[in-house]
């Protein structure tokens, strides 16, 4: 493929963006960039340091020297340490929206994300990809699902990973993250004006993937491989 294509998938917490984005990237042989994992890795670093994630100044003090790597096999490294599993634990999930609301941290991570997308075709998911990180993305999708659906999905995901939570705790966390993400001052969660809305509340993963692939084909003319 001669041209570079960027696909931005935005939406609220636990809308299934990462699951869909990974599969779409795999089918198209694009690089998948999990921006949420980058903010989670930073959040974990703040917690590990003993700082309060609600303290913006202390959290931002870790920006110099922060090195976050996303490996092709899905591993997430932060300053050389494999944090793939720990960044999915409740303590990180409950604080990541604070870290993601800080302008200094967003600017630092956005710079990393834009560099990744400049040289290769990517599928990037997050909260502000189409509105801020990649405003000129070829394809912009805003993926949503009901709070109830998202809570069940995240709860089942946590169980599969051996992370102890209750459905009620997950639902409350989802609602809290929705509020923080959509009310933050810098680059809040909202659909780009030229994004395509996909509601996955009653879709299987494969149905959601097919819906995204259809949008990509319609927007770019790219032939979609059989899958």
N, C-alpha and C positions, 0 to 999 in steps of 0.2 A: 504494500500500500504506500503510495507516494505522498499523499497528503496527511497532515496531522489533524486529527479530529478530537475535540474535547467535549465530554458529556458531563454535565453538572446535574446531580440529583440532590435536591434539598428536601427538608421536611422536618417535622418534630421528632422528639425522642421516641425510639422503639417503633418507628413506622416501617421498619424492615428495609431501610435504605441500604445498609451494608450488605445484607444477604443478597438483595437484588443486584446491587452494583457489582459485587464479586462475580456473580454468575454471568452478567452481561459482559463484563471485561474479559472473562474467560472465553466466552463464545466468540467475541470479536478479536481476541488476541490483543486487547488493549491492556495498559497497566492500570491496576486498581489502586487508588490512593484513599485510604481511610483517614480523613482529617479528624474524625472524632477520636480515633486512637491516639492521635498526636496530642490533643488537649487532655485526654485521660492520662497519658504518660507524664505530661507536665504537672497535672494535678497530683499524681502519685509522688512525683519528686518533691512537691511542696509539702505534702503530708509526711513523707519520709524524713524531710529536713526538720520536722517538728513545728512548721509554721501553720498558722490558721489560714485556710484557703479563702476566707472572707476578708483577709487583710491584703488589700491590693498592693501596697508598697512592698511588703515582705515577699509576696508571691512574685512580683515583677523583678525583685532583686536577683532571682535565679536565671533571668534571661541570658546574661553573658555566659558563654561557655556551654549553654544547653545544646545537647546534640541528640536529635531524635531520628531514628532510622526505621523505615518500613521495608521489611524484607519481602522478596518475592514469594516466600513460603508462608507468609502471613505473620511472621514473628515481628514484635515491636521491641526495639532496643532504645533505651534511654541512657545516655552517657555510657554505652557499652554493656549495660545490664539488660537481660531479657526480662521484660515486664509484661509479656503478652497476657498472662493469666491474671496477675494482681490488678491490672487496670480495669478489670471487669467486676471487681468486688464492690459490695454496697458502699463502702466508705468513699471510694473514688466516684462511683455513680452519683452519690448524693452531693458531691462538691464540685464536679466538673463544670457545671454551668456558671459558677462564680468565676473560676479561672478563665473560662471562655468569654466572659464579659469584659475582661480587662484589655483595654486598647493596646497597651504595650506588648502583651503576650500575643494578641491576635496579629499585630503587625509583624512580629518576629516569625510566627508560624506561617502566616500567609506568604511571606517572602519565600520560605522553603517550598510551599505548595506550588506557587507560580513557577518556580524554577523547574520543578518536576514536570509540569505540564507544557513547558516551552519547547521541549525537544522530542516528545513522543505523544502518541495518542493515549488519552487517559479517560477513565471513568472516575470521577471524584465526587464523593458524597459528604454532606455536612449540613450546616444551617444557613450559610451565606455564600455558597459557591457561585450560584448564578447571579446574585445581586452584587457581590463584592470581590470574591477571590478571582473568579473567571467571568467577568461581565460580558466578554465576547465569546463565550462558549458556543460551539455550533449547535448544541442541543441542551435545553434547560427543562428539567422535570421537577415538579413539586409533588412529592409523594406523601399522602396522608393516610390516616386510618383513625377510627374512633379511639377514644381513651381506653375503653374497655378492651377492645381488640389489642391495642398496643401493650396494655398491662399483662394480658394473658401471654402474649408472645414473649415478652421480656421475662416473665416468671418462668415459663417453660424453658427458655434459653438458659436462665440461671440454674435451674434444676439439672439440666443436661451437663452443665459445667461444674456441678457440685457446689454451687454457691448458695448457701442457706438464706432464703428470704420467704416472706409470705406474699400472697397476691395483693393483700391490702397495702403492704409496704411498697410494693412495686407501683401500684396505681397512684399512691400519694407522691412517690418520687417522680413519676411521669407528669403529673399535674404541676408539681413544683417546677420541674425543668421547663415545661411549656411556658409558664409565667415568666421565669427569669430570662429564657431565650428570646421571647417575643417583646420583652420590655427593656432589654438592655439598651444603653444609649448608643453604643457603637456597633454598627452592622447587625441589627436585630434580625431575628427569624421572621421572614416574610417571603411570599412568592415573588420571583422576578416578573415584571410585567409581560415578558415574552415567554414565560414558562408554560408547560403543558401540565395540567392537574391530573393526577392519577390517584384515585381512592382505592386502596387495597384492602379495605375492611372485610370484604367478602371474596377476596381473591386468594388462590393458593400462590405459593412462591413462583411456580412455573407460569401461572397466568400473569402475574405481575411482571416477570421477566419478559414474557412475550409482548406485553403492553408497552414496555419501555423500548424493546427492540423495534417495534412498529413505528414508534415516534422517531427513533434514530433513522430508520429507513426513509420515512416521510420527509424528514428535515434535511437529510444529507444525500439521499439517493444511494447510500451504501448498501451493497448486497449483503443480506444476513445469511451466514452459513447455516446449514442444517444442524440441528442440535436435538 
